[in-house]
């Protein structure tokens, strides 16, 4: 297992809500839509300017 995958899995296991198990397709799609809107609201840029 790649290190980043192991870290991601560890974080998911540690911080997942109790009894959440796995997400439904609707929850996954909603999360992706939320992130898409967040990205669009930030100007659709991958790299944002540094704050002073």
C-alpha positions in Angstrom: 0.0 0.0 0.0 1.3 3.4 -0.9 2.1 5.7 2.0 -0.4 8.4 1.0 -3.1 5.7 0.7 -2.2 4.4 4.2 -2.4 7.9 5.6 -5.7 8.6 4.0 -7.2 5.4 5.3 -5.9 6.0 8.8 -7.4 9.5 8.8 -10.7 8.2 7.5 -10.8 5.5 10.1 -9.9 7.9 12.9 -12.2 10.8 12.1 -15.2 9.0 10.5 -18.5 9.5 12.5 -19.4 6.6 14.7 -21.3 3.9 12.9 -21.0 5.7 9.6 -19.6 2.6 7.8 -19.4 3.6 4.1 -21.0 6.5 2.4 -23.9 6.1 0.1 -23.7 7.1 -3.6 -25.9 10.1 -2.9 -23.6 11.3 -0.1 -20.5 10.9 -2.3 -22.1 12.8 -5.1 -23.2 15.6 -2.8 -19.7 15.9 -1.4 -18.3 16.1 -4.9 -20.8 18.8 -5.8 -20.0 20.8 -2.7 -16.3 20.6 -3.5 -16.9 21.6 -7.1 -18.9 24.7 -6.0 -16.1 25.5 -3.5 -13.6 25.3 -6.3 -15.7 27.5 -8.6 -16.2 30.1 -5.9 -12.5 30.3 -5.5 -12.0 31.2 -9.1 -11.5 27.8 -10.7 -7.7 28.1 -9.9 -5.5 25.3 -8.7 -3.0 27.6 -7.2 -4.2 30.6 -5.1 -2.1 33.6 -4.4 -0.1 33.6 -1.2 -1.5 35.7 1.7 0.8 38.4 3.0 
